[in-house]
Amino acid sequence: MSLSFNPDTLALPIGHFIGGTLIEASDGLDMHRPSDGKAYAHCPVAGAELVNHAIENAKAALKSSNWGGVRPRERTKALQAWADLIEAEAETLAKIEALSSTRPVGQLVAGDIAVTAEQIRFFAEFADKEGSDVVPTDDQTFGMTISEPYGVVGAITPWNFPISMAGWKLGPALAAGNAVVIKPSEMTPFSTVYMAQLAIKAGIPAGLINVVLGDGPTTGNALTGHTDIAKVSFTGSTRAGSAIMENIARTGVKPMTLELGGKSPQLVFADADIDKAAAAIAGSVIFNAGQACVAGTRLIVEKSVADQLIAAIIARMQTARPGPTWDAATQYSPIISDRQRGRIASIVDAAKAAGGECLTGGNSMEGVGYFYEPTLIGGVAQDNPAIVEEIFGPVLTVQTFETEEEALALSAHPVYGLASGLFTSDLSRTLRFARALEAGTVWVNRYSRSRDHILPTGGYKRSGIGKDLGREAYEANRKSKSVLISL
């Protein structure tokens, strides 16, 4: 059966999902499909009263199910059943996500959805394998640390990878014994609602996953500032993360995990496999049209191989096949909105005005939908807008260096430190740069996460606080207390 589908006939779960029930709504924020710009639905907006209702349901579900206190293996089994159902319903889930997002349906089933199911299974296994510790004391005392769930976790996810980001938040929080109230982006909300519906079918108690739809100023603020939200997890822009921190501070103090913006460098030395580097670098910008916080948008290449590498990257950029997200053959994504495409164009124009030169691309694509050409800009200084700004689009800059010291100086960014790439065959250089690069992730001779769930992801500087994925994500959803007993 082909994954391609008719976007005008697809049924959507439009509404909030609270206490195991879909609360339908017929009005809200206007939504437009990125692939053709057509208005197709409204995203409901949950106000403070409905957010509070969701949190009350989460608290009641925790109490009635004893989710955080049951035999941990029961949580593992329920989450594994949910992962199985996500895979079984992959085609339906992929179509719901593709309709409103920038993710082509042909990439979702074997990519985002399969990886999300794996990640949920990964976190499920922590439930009965991570816990309390007995600590060394003298023979007159007994000391231990006890690990406990927080309670109700508030989660907010971005529009660029809706299913994957929901899995990042829900998997570790539920495995750790919490309930979750999650707000997906108002641009791409419905796949998260469908995932929550599947959780109920898989046997996860109703009310442990509640989905409230809406925007940041209304719904997001009501969620993150609520006094009964014990912990917040957010993925999105640095500006939005700062606003969330400010909102939390108004009502108290609570732990938070923030994965924020990036402006990631990719360093290529002359001893690297140039074809392999070109494929990875072009792929990181073409993938989802560069709409990823870890996108490697700053190429820094040794001068002696710059021309060869640039030519190889341009050749790959020019072969990406754009198309609507509901066509299984589409290789290249649209931009999420006309407003965002306009922002990309304005930064490219500013980069050219500041001395940059478009070596390929640099324009919006003709035709329907919000498409922008894969773009490579040379002749940029460190203060060029294309170097400074997180563009969140298919725009790559290129700078050259002659020494390691110069390469490191160019790689540093005053604001961001999320990810980085290094291409070299020199092991000693690899070890030096792995320590020296100011980023939470360093990829060597590749530029992708793949399915390495055990490796945490998170940023330095203003690229975030805490980690998603890995053991660290599970531990971030548990709190600990110390106990000392006199014998």
C-alpha distance (Angstrom), angle and dihedral (degrees) to the residues before:
residue distance angle dihedral
M1 . . .
S2 3.80 . .
L3 3.77 118.1 .
S4 3.80 91.0 -143.7
F5 3.79 111.7 106.4
N6 3.79 145.0 176.1
P7 3.82 107.5 -96.7
D8 3.79 92.8 -156.1
T9 3.82 95.9 61.0
L10 3.80 102.3 43.4
A11 3.82 115.2 119.0
L12 3.81 115.0 -134.3
P13 3.83 131.1 -161.3
I14 3.80 94.5 -124.3
G15 3.78 109.5 -174.8
H16 3.77 146.5 55.1
F17 3.81 118.0 -67.0
I18 3.79 111.5 -140.8
G19 3.79 129.1 161.2
G20 3.80 91.3 -6.4
T21 3.82 93.4 -55.0
L22 3.80 130.0 109.0
I23 3.80 108.5 -129.5
E24 3.78 101.4 -156.2
A25 3.78 122.6 -148.1
S26 3.80 130.7 -176.0
D27 3.79 100.4 -162.3
G28 3.78 138.5 47.4
L29 3.79 136.8 95.4
D30 3.81 118.0 0.5
M31 3.81 113.0 -110.1
H32 3.81 126.5 -157.0
R33 3.79 128.0 -168.1
P34 3.83 110.4 -116.9
S35 3.81 92.0 -145.1
D36 3.81 96.0 61.6
G37 3.81 107.1 1.9
K38 3.80 92.1 -119.1
A39 3.81 119.4 150.4
Y40 3.79 106.9 -122.7
A41 3.83 112.1 157.5
H42 3.80 147.6 -3.4
C43 3.78 124.4 -112.0
P44 3.82 110.5 -138.1
V45 3.80 116.5 -129.1
A46 3.81 118.5 -137.3
G47 3.78 113.9 -147.7
A48 3.79 127.1 -156.2
E49 3.81 93.0 -82.0
L50 3.80 94.4 54.9
V51 3.81 92.1 43.0
N52 3.79 88.5 53.0
H53 3.82 89.1 49.7
A54 3.81 89.5 54.2
I55 3.80 92.3 49.2
E56 3.80 91.6 48.6
N57 3.80 89.0 52.0
A58 3.79 90.2 50.3
K59 3.81 91.9 51.1
A60 3.81 91.8 47.4
A61 3.81 91.8 48.3
L62 3.79 91.7 51.2
K63 3.79 90.1 52.5
S64 3.81 98.7 43.4
S65 3.81 95.5 43.5
N66 3.83 96.0 36.5
W67 3.80 83.8 -142.5
G68 3.78 93.4 167.2
G69 3.80 93.4 46.0
V70 3.80 104.4 42.4
R71 3.77 122.4 103.7
P72 3.83 99.8 -68.4
R73 3.79 92.7 -129.0
E74 3.79 88.5 66.1
R75 3.79 89.4 63.1
T76 3.79 89.4 48.4
K77 3.80 92.8 52.7
A78 3.81 93.7 47.3
L79 3.80 92.9 49.9
Q80 3.79 92.0 46.8
A81 3.81 89.6 52.3
W82 3.80 88.6 51.1
A83 3.81 90.9 51.7
D84 3.81 89.5 50.5
L85 3.80 90.8 52.1
I86 3.81 92.4 47.8
E87 3.80 88.2 56.3
A88 3.80 92.6 45.0
E89 3.82 90.9 51.7
A90 3.79 94.1 40.5
E91 3.81 96.4 121.3
T92 3.80 94.1 52.5
L93 3.80 91.8 43.2
A94 3.81 91.2 48.4
K95 3.80 93.0 52.0
I96 3.81 93.0 48.9
E97 3.79 91.1 50.9
A98 3.80 96.3 42.1
L99 3.79 93.3 53.6
S100 3.79 96.5 64.3
S101 3.80 102.8 21.1
T102 3.79 138.9 63.8
R103 3.80 93.0 -109.9
P104 3.84 114.4 109.7
V105 3.80 111.2 -129.3
G106 3.80 91.2 -128.2
Q107 3.81 90.9 62.1
L108 3.80 97.1 46.0
V109 3.81 106.5 67.9
A110 3.80 98.5 51.2
G111 3.80 92.9 27.7
D112 3.80 124.3 34.9
I113 3.81 97.7 14.8
A114 3.79 97.9 43.8
V115 3.81 91.1 46.8
T116 3.81 91.6 47.6
A117 3.81 91.3 53.2
E118 3.80 89.4 50.2
Q119 3.79 91.7 49.8
I120 3.80 92.7 51.1
R121 3.82 89.2 52.1
F122 3.79 89.4 47.6
F123 3.80 92.8 55.0
A124 3.80 92.2 40.9
E125 3.79 89.5 64.5
F126 3.80 91.8 58.9
A127 3.81 92.1 64.5
D128 3.81 94.7 83.0
K129 3.80 98.7 24.0
E130 3.81 103.9 56.6
G131 3.76 122.0 57.7
S132 3.77 147.2 105.9
D133 3.80 127.7 -9.3
V134 3.78 135.1 -145.6
V135 3.79 107.8 -135.4
P136 3.83 128.6 -153.2
T137 3.82 114.3 -94.1
D138 3.80 136.8 151.8
D139 3.82 119.7 -74.7
Q140 3.81 92.5 -98.3
T141 3.80 95.3 60.7
F142 3.79 140.2 48.5
G143 3.79 117.9 -146.2
M144 3.78 131.2 -171.6
T145 3.77 142.8 157.1
I146 3.78 116.6 -131.5
S147 3.81 120.9 -151.8
E148 3.81 118.5 -149.6
P149 3.82 137.3 171.9
Y150 3.80 117.7 -102.5
G151 3.79 96.5 -129.6
V152 3.80 116.5 -127.4
V153 3.80 115.1 20.2
G154 3.80 121.5 -161.1
A155 3.80 114.8 -145.0
I156 3.79 131.9 -174.3
T157 3.80 121.7 -171.4
P158 3.83 132.6 -166.9
W159 3.79 130.4 -121.9
N160 3.79 100.5 -114.9
F161 3.84 99.6 76.8
P162 3.81 105.5 9.9
I163 3.82 99.7 171.2
S164 3.79 95.1 41.0
M165 3.79 93.4 47.8
A166 3.81 92.2 47.8
G167 3.80 88.1 53.5
W168 3.81 91.0 49.5
K169 3.79 90.7 56.2
L170 3.79 103.4 33.9
G171 3.81 99.7 41.6
P172 3.82 100.8 60.7
A173 3.81 94.9 33.3
L174 3.81 93.8 54.1
A175 3.80 94.2 40.7
A176 3.80 88.2 53.4
G177 3.81 90.8 55.5
N178 3.80 101.8 -100.3
A179 3.78 134.5 127.4
V180 3.81 118.2 -129.2
V181 3.78 136.1 -145.2
I182 3.79 105.1 -166.0
K183 3.80 130.7 -170.1
P184 3.80 113.9 -162.8
S185 3.78 120.3 -162.1
E186 3.78 113.9 -74.0
M187 3.81 86.7 -127.1
T188 3.81 95.7 59.1
P189 3.82 109.7 19.2
F190 3.79 108.1 133.5
S191 3.81 103.3 73.8
T192 3.81 89.0 58.7
V193 3.81 90.1 52.9
Y194 3.80 90.0 51.4
M195 3.82 91.1 49.0
A196 3.81 89.1 53.6
Q197 3.80 90.8 50.5
L198 3.80 89.5 52.3
A199 3.81 89.7 51.8
I200 3.81 90.2 61.4
K201 3.81 90.8 49.7
A202 3.80 88.7 50.8
G203 3.80 91.8 56.8
I204 3.80 102.4 -100.1
P205 3.82 104.7 143.5
A206 3.80 115.7 -100.0
G207 3.78 112.7 -102.3
L208 3.78 96.8 32.7
I209 3.81 89.0 96.3
N210 3.79 115.8 40.1
V211 3.80 121.9 173.8
V212 3.79 119.6 -156.7
L213 3.80 117.0 -174.1
G214 3.76 126.1 -150.5
D215 3.78 145.7 84.6
G216 3.79 131.4 -58.7
P217 3.81 101.6 -104.6
T218 3.81 93.6 51.3
T219 3.79 110.5 23.7
G220 3.80 99.9 21.0
N221 3.79 94.2 50.3
A222 3.80 91.9 47.1
L223 3.80 89.7 52.0
T224 3.81 101.9 44.0
G225 3.81 94.0 40.7
H226 3.80 95.8 49.2
T227 3.79 112.0 116.9
D228 3.82 92.6 -139.1
I229 3.80 93.2 58.5
A230 3.79 102.4 97.9
K231 3.79 98.7 -171.0
V232 3.82 136.4 11.4
S233 3.80 128.8 -145.5
F234 3.80 118.9 -172.2
T235 3.79 137.3 172.6
G236 3.79 118.3 -170.5
S237 3.77 144.1 78.4
T238 3.79 124.7 -15.2
R239 3.80 89.8 -120.4
A240 3.81 92.1 54.3
G241 3.80 90.9 45.1
S242 3.79 90.5 53.8
A243 3.81 90.1 50.5
I244 3.81 90.4 51.6
M245 3.80 91.5 51.7
E246 3.79 89.5 50.9
N247 3.81 92.0 48.4
I248 3.80 92.3 49.7
A249 3.79 91.0 49.8
R250 3.82 90.8 57.4
T251 3.80 91.8 63.7
G252 3.78 102.2 31.5
V253 3.78 140.7 -75.2
K254 3.79 127.1 -54.5
P255 3.81 135.7 157.1
M256 3.78 117.8 -96.4
T257 3.78 140.2 -173.5
L258 3.79 113.7 -149.2
E259 3.81 124.7 -176.0
L260 3.78 103.7 -174.5
G261 3.79 142.4 167.3
G262 3.76 130.1 -33.9
K263 3.77 143.2 -167.2
S264 3.76 98.6 -170.0
P265 3.82 124.9 -164.9
Q266 3.81 126.5 -142.0
L267 3.79 113.5 -157.1
V268 3.80 119.0 -159.5
F269 3.82 122.6 -170.0
A270 3.78 125.0 -161.1
D271 3.83 91.8 -110.4
A272 3.82 92.3 60.4
D273 3.79 126.1 106.9
I274 3.81 95.6 -98.4
D275 3.80 96.8 -161.6
K276 3.80 91.3 49.9
A277 3.80 91.1 47.5
A278 3.81 92.3 48.5
A279 3.80 92.0 51.6
A280 3.81 92.7 49.2
I281 3.81 95.5 44.3
A282 3.81 95.9 45.7
G283 3.79 89.7 43.9
S284 3.79 92.8 53.9
V285 3.82 90.7 56.2
I286 3.81 97.7 38.8
F287 3.82 93.4 46.9
N288 3.80 107.6 99.3
A289 3.82 85.8 -11.5
G290 3.80 89.9 -75.1
Q291 3.79 92.5 -59.1
A292 3.80 96.5 139.1
C293 3.79 129.2 102.5
V294 3.82 90.5 -132.0
A295 3.81 95.3 48.0
G296 3.80 108.9 139.8
T297 3.78 96.9 -127.8
R298 3.82 100.3 157.3
L299 3.80 114.6 71.5
I300 3.80 113.8 -164.6
V301 3.82 110.4 -177.4
E302 3.78 135.7 177.0
K303 3.79 106.6 -102.4
S304 3.81 96.8 -124.8
V305 3.84 93.0 63.5
A306 3.80 99.4 30.2
D307 3.81 97.5 103.7
Q308 3.80 92.7 48.1
L309 3.80 93.2 48.5
I310 3.79 94.8 44.4
A311 3.80 91.9 52.1
A312 3.81 91.2 50.5
I313 3.81 92.6 48.6
I314 3.82 93.1 48.5
A315 3.80 91.0 50.4
R316 3.81 89.9 55.4
M317 3.80 93.8 43.8
Q318 3.80 91.3 54.5
T319 3.80 94.8 53.9
A320 3.82 98.2 57.8
R321 3.82 109.6 120.0
P322 3.81 112.3 -136.7
G323 3.76 121.2 -156.2
P324 3.79 145.2 133.5
T325 3.79 116.3 -56.0
W326 3.82 90.9 -121.3
D327 3.84 91.6 62.9
A328 3.80 110.6 90.2
A329 3.82 90.5 -149.5
T330 3.82 94.6 59.6
Q331 3.80 114.0 118.5
Y332 3.81 102.2 173.2
S333 3.80 125.2 56.4
P334 3.79 132.3 -135.5
I335 3.79 122.3 -120.6
I336 3.81 112.4 -96.1
S337 3.83 96.0 -114.4
D338 3.78 142.7 -0.5
R339 3.80 88.2 -113.0
Q340 3.81 91.9 56.6
R341 3.80 91.4 46.2
G342 3.79 87.9 53.2
R343 3.79 90.4 51.5
I344 3.81 90.9 52.1
A345 3.80 90.7 50.1
S346 3.81 92.2 49.1
I347 3.81 92.8 52.7
V348 3.81 91.7 47.5
D349 3.82 89.4 50.6
A350 3.81 90.1 48.8
A351 3.81 90.1 48.8
K352 3.81 90.9 53.6
A353 3.80 91.4 46.5
A354 3.82 88.1 54.2
G355 3.81 91.9 55.2
G356 3.80 103.0 -82.6
E357 3.80 121.4 139.1
C358 3.81 124.2 -147.0
L359 3.80 105.7 -131.5
T360 3.79 90.0 -177.5
G361 3.80 134.6 -3.0
G362 3.77 121.7 0.7
N363 3.80 99.4 155.3
S364 3.78 142.4 86.6
M365 3.80 112.1 -103.9
E366 3.76 118.9 -110.2
G367 3.80 120.8 -115.3
V368 3.79 134.2 42.5
G369 3.77 123.1 -26.0
Y370 3.78 134.0 34.5
F371 3.81 102.3 -70.6
Y372 3.82 126.7 155.1
E373 3.79 126.7 -169.3
P374 3.81 119.7 -108.3
T375 3.79 101.0 -101.6
L376 3.80 135.5 -158.4
I377 3.80 119.3 -169.5
G378 3.81 123.9 -166.4
G379 3.79 132.9 -178.3
V380 3.79 94.7 52.0
A381 3.79 127.0 150.8
Q382 3.80 124.6 -151.4
D383 3.80 92.0 -95.4
N384 3.80 95.1 50.6
P385 3.83 112.2 123.3
A386 3.81 90.8 -123.9
I387 3.82 88.9 58.5
V388 3.80 97.0 41.5
E389 3.82 102.7 40.7
E390 3.79 127.1 69.7
I391 3.80 96.8 -125.9
F392 3.82 97.9 -175.7
G393 3.77 92.5 -152.3
P394 3.83 141.7 87.4
V395 3.81 95.6 -68.0
L396 3.80 122.8 127.1
T397 3.81 125.2 -176.7
V398 3.80 124.8 -156.6
Q399 3.80 129.9 -150.0
T400 3.81 129.2 169.0
F401 3.80 134.0 -138.8
E402 3.80 139.2 -175.1
T403 3.82 102.9 -162.0
E404 3.80 136.4 41.3
E405 3.77 90.4 -118.2
E406 3.79 91.0 55.0
A407 3.82 91.2 48.0
L408 3.80 91.9 53.1
A409 3.79 92.5 46.4
L410 3.82 90.9 52.8
S411 3.82 92.2 46.5
A412 3.81 94.7 57.8
H413 3.80 116.3 95.9
P414 3.81 122.5 -165.0
V415 3.82 93.8 -137.1
Y416 3.80 112.3 20.7
G417 3.79 135.4 56.8
L418 3.80 107.7 158.6
A419 3.81 107.0 124.5
S420 3.78 141.9 -13.1
G421 3.79 140.6 -170.4
L422 3.79 130.5 -141.7
F423 3.80 126.3 -169.8
T424 3.80 116.2 -168.8
S425 3.81 140.8 117.6
D426 3.82 92.6 -141.7
L427 3.81 110.6 103.0
S428 3.80 94.3 -165.4
R429 3.79 90.6 52.9
T430 3.80 89.7 47.6
L431 3.79 91.6 56.2
R432 3.80 93.1 45.4
F433 3.79 93.8 49.7
A434 3.79 94.4 42.4
R435 3.80 86.4 64.5
A436 3.79 97.7 36.6
L437 3.81 101.3 48.3
E438 3.80 111.3 96.3
A439 3.80 98.6 -133.9
G440 3.76 139.4 104.0
T441 3.83 91.5 -126.9
V442 3.79 130.0 35.9
W443 3.80 117.6 -169.2
V444 3.79 116.0 -165.5
N445 3.82 120.6 -155.2
R446 3.81 89.2 -12.7
Y447 3.79 138.1 57.0
S448 3.77 111.8 -148.5
R449 3.79 142.8 77.2
S450 3.79 94.7 -129.9
R451 3.83 109.4 176.8
D452 3.79 100.3 -42.1
H453 3.81 95.6 130.0
I454 3.80 93.1 165.1
L455 3.82 90.8 68.6
P456 3.81 112.7 84.1
T457 3.78 121.8 -135.4
G458 3.77 127.4 -148.7
G459 3.75 141.6 116.1
Y460 3.76 146.6 -99.0
K461 3.82 123.8 -133.4
R462 3.82 112.2 3.5
S463 3.78 92.5 -16.1
G464 3.76 91.3 93.8
I465 3.78 155.1 -69.0
G466 3.79 123.6 -96.4
K467 3.78 129.1 -7.3
D468 3.78 141.3 -75.4
L469 3.80 121.5 -153.8
G470 3.80 124.3 19.1
R471 3.78 128.0 58.7
E472 3.80 87.5 -55.5
A473 3.82 91.4 67.7
Y474 3.79 92.0 54.4
E475 3.79 92.4 46.2
A476 3.82 90.0 48.8
N477 3.81 87.7 63.2
R478 3.81 93.6 55.5
K479 3.79 130.2 68.7
S480 3.77 124.3 -152.1
K481 3.79 137.1 -144.8
S482 3.77 130.9 -167.7
V483 3.81 121.1 -126.9
L484 3.82 124.0 -167.9
I485 3.80 118.7 -177.3
S486 3.82 125.3 -168.5
L487 3.81 110.1 -139.0
